[in-house]
Amino acid sequence: MSVFGNETDIRVMNVRIDDDSLIVSLMDGRTISAPLAWFPRLANGSAEQRLNWQISGAGYGIYWPELDEDLSTEGLLRGAKGNTVGTTVGSTGGTTGPTSACP
């Protein structure tokens, strides 16, 4: 990656969750941090459930199967907040309804 280039790679490299924040490291070196309170399913999940995540959507999404939460890097970069329990956040950060998320 060139220091002066416009190259970006918003695929997920790593995910961490602490008591207050969701922290996503991207392949291009950037880090996205958002309040955990923005994502009720994650906030209400146990620490063990939050640790059980997988990369989805060709690297552009994060899926927590036990919590049925699906977030995208695009949505996180836009500042999109999660929805209340009972709805699913789709790959673009929008609500897809009460059905299961597709990783």
Buried (B, 14 or more C-beta within 10 A) or exposed (E): EEEEEEEEBBBBBEBBBEEEBBBBBBBEEBEBBBEBEBBBBBBEBEEEBBEEBEBBBEBBBBBBBBBBBBBBBBBBBEEBBBBEEEBBBBBBBEEBEEEEBEB
